[in-house]
């Protein structure tokens, strides 16, 4: 168990934190120590290195040591701070959702690129606002993909689905935080479950008119045909047979329903692709 040294300066605490996490073989231990110190002090990175002699109050220093101990046991930094950056936005994360990864930002880039190509082929202006587009995000988790697209495509309507009620609660909070909840509806269902999606007739027209529909849907006008212009997904892809080889931060702390796609890792893909073929107007 870590104890607070007599020197509670920012420099000394950070040095102690880095040493503690390095000895516990924590990945990116310097970054983790920085983020935890910034979190308990409610400051930013500029403060961290511009005020090295500043003395932290005793309770904050003790809180930092407690977080270091938890991080040393494998608890992800994001679960300790309750947040993670994605696409330049800050998202709430809990044990109920997969922690957004930087690599997933590539999915946003590809989606925007595909939509831009479609506009060019149709002879329309290349300024993409998303006007008239209906987008479906399957397995939304924290809502990071749907929310990032909503920020980029101000005219688009988005439906985000997940099998987990707890994950949808986090996604809704993130949507409200980034003020896009008037353009994103959330639905609890398994992949593209036809019965559940067929219940979607009107999704949330505004936060003030939020209503609960069958399937826990919050509302935006989704076409009755249930045809979407773009379907995006970052589905589970790890095989259960690989579980013991995963980092403890992932294996022991992230939701299994968001990690494992079957024994091999790809078992649910066939259903997802078949359902997408019935649900989407394919973007070429």
N, C-alpha and C positions, 0 to 999 in steps of 0.2 A: 504494500500500500504506500502510495506517495505521500510525503509530508512536505508542508510548505517550508522553504528555507527562510532563514532570518532576513534575507535580501528579497523583498517583494517587488523589485523593480521589473519593468517590462522585459529588459534584457535578460535578467537572471531567471525569470520565470520561463521565458521562451527557451533559453538554453537548457533548463532543467526538463522542460517538456520534450524537447527534441531527443535528449539523452534517454528519457524514460521510454519513448516510443521506439527508438532505435533498438534498445535492448530487448524489446518485446517483438522485434521483427515485423513491425507494422509497415505496410507499403506506404511510400511517400510520407515518411514520418515527419519531415520538416514541414510540409504543407499542412498535415493534420494538426501538428502542434500550433501552427500559426492560426488556422481557422478556429480552433477551440479557444485560443486566447482572445481572438477578436470577438468571438461569440459571447464569452462571459463578461467581457468589458463593454460590449455593445458599441464597439468602435469599428474602424475600417483599417485596411492594410497600410494606408499612408500613416495613420497614427502609430501603428505597430513599429515602424522603423524610423519615424521622425521624433518619437518621444521615448527613447529607450530607458531614460532615467526616471520616468514617471513611476510612482509607487502605487500599486494596486491596493485597494482596501482589503483587509483580512478576509471577509466573506467571499469576495470575488476570487482571491488567490486560492482559497480552499475549494471553491466550486471548480476552478480550473484543474486542480489536482484530482478531484473526484472524476472529472471527465477523462482525464488522462488514464486513470485506472480502468475505466470502462472501455476506452478505446484500445488499451493494451490487451484486453480479453477478447477483442475481435468485433465489438460493436462498431458499425460503420460511423464515420464522422458525421455523415448526413443524418443519421438517426439521433445523434447527440445534439446537433444544431437544429434539426428539424427542417433543413432546407437544402436545395441543390440548384445550381444555375443551369439553364438549358436555353439555347437560342437567345442568349442575352437577357433572359428573364429569370426571376427567382421563383422557385416552386416549393411549396410545402411537400415534404415527404415523411412518411411514417412506415412502420413495418408492414402496412397493408398494401403498399405499392412498390413496384420495382424502382430503384433509384435511377433517374434519367442518366444515360451515358452520353458523352460527347459524340460517339460514333453515330448515334441515332439522329443527330442533326443532319446527317447525309440524306436521310429519308425525306426531310423537309426540302432539302435542295433539289432532290430528284423530282418530288411532287411539283414544286414550283416550275421546274424546267419542263416537265411534261405538259403542264397546263399552258406555259408560254408557247411551246411548239404548236399546240393545238390552235392557239389564237393566230399564230403566223400562217398556218395552213388554211385557216378560215378567212384569211385576208383582213383580219381585224387589227386594231391598234395593239401594239405590243405592251402597252401599259396595262398590267394585269391587276384588276381590282377584286376579282372574284364575283362580280355582279352576276346573279342568276345561277351560280354554281351550287350544287348540293354535294357535300362531301361526307363520307362515312369513315370514322376512325374505329377500327375493331380492336378491342382489348386496350382501352385508353389508359388504364392505370392512373397515374397522377394527372392525366389530361394534358401532358406536355406537348404531344404532337398536335392534338386538336387546337389547343390554345395558341401555339406558335403559328399554325396555319390561319387561325382567325385574326391574329395580329397582322399577318402579311396580306390577307385577302379580306378586306373590310366589307365586301359585299357578299361574301359567301355565307351559306347556311350549313351548319355542321351538326351531324349526329355522332355522338361518341358512345360506344357500348363497352360493357365489361360484365364478366360473370360474377364479379365480387361487389356486393353492396358497399362494403367498407372502402374499397378503392374508389367507387363512384362518389362517395361522400368527400373524399380528398379532392377528387377532380372538380367537383362542384365548388369547393372552397377556392381552389386555384383559379377557376373560371371567374368567380366573383372578384377575386383579388385583382385580376388583370382586366376587369371590366369588359368581358366578352360574353357574359352569361346570357345576354339577350340574343346571341347568335349561335349558341351551342346548346343542344339538347342532350340529355343523358338517359341511357336506357340499359337496364339490367337484362342481359341475355347471353346465351352461349354462342360465341362466334357470330354468325349471321342468321340466327334462328328465325326462320320465316314467320312462325306464329307470333313471335314477340314483335318483330319489326312491322308486321301487318297491322299492329295496334297503333302504330304511329300515324296520326292524321294531322294533328297540330302540335308543334313543339313550341316552347316558350316564346311569346311575342315580346316580352319584356319582363324584367325582374319583378315589377310591381304586380304582374298578372300571373306569376308563377303558379302552376297548378300541378297536382299529382295525377297522372293518368295511369292506366293499367301498366304494369311493368316498371313502375318508378320512373316515368319519363317526365323530364321537365321540358318545355315546348318551343318550337320555331317553325314554321310551315314546311313540312317535308312532303314531297310529291306523293300522291296516292298510289302512283305506279311503283313506288319504292325503287326507282331507278336513280342511281347516283352517278355524278360526273367523275368522281374520283373516290377510290377506296384505298385507304392507307392502313397499315398494320405493322406492329412490331411484336409478333406473336412469340410465345415460348419456343425455344429452339434447342434447349439443352436436354440431353438424354438422361434419364434417371440412373443409367448405368455409370454415368460420369460424376455422380453426386460426390463421392468421396474425394475426387480429384479437384473439386472446386475450392477456391479460397474460403476460409472460415467466415469471412465477412459476408460472402454470398450464400454459402451453404446453410449457415446457422441463423441468418437474420433477414433474408429477403423471402417474400411469399412464394411458396412452392408452385402455386397455381400460375404464377407469372414466369416461372423459370423453366419448368419441365414440359416438353411437348410430347411426352411419351417415353417409352423405354429407350428408343433410339434418338428421340428429339424432334422427329419430323412427322410423327403419325397424324397430327391434326391438319397438316397442310392440304391434303387431298380434299377434305371437307370444306376448308376455307376457300380454296380455289374454285371448287364447284359452286359454292354458294355465291361467291363474288361474280361469277359468270352470269348468274341469274339476277343479280341485284344491281349491277353497274352498267352505265353507258361507258364503254371502255375508252379511256384516254390513250390515244396512240402516241 
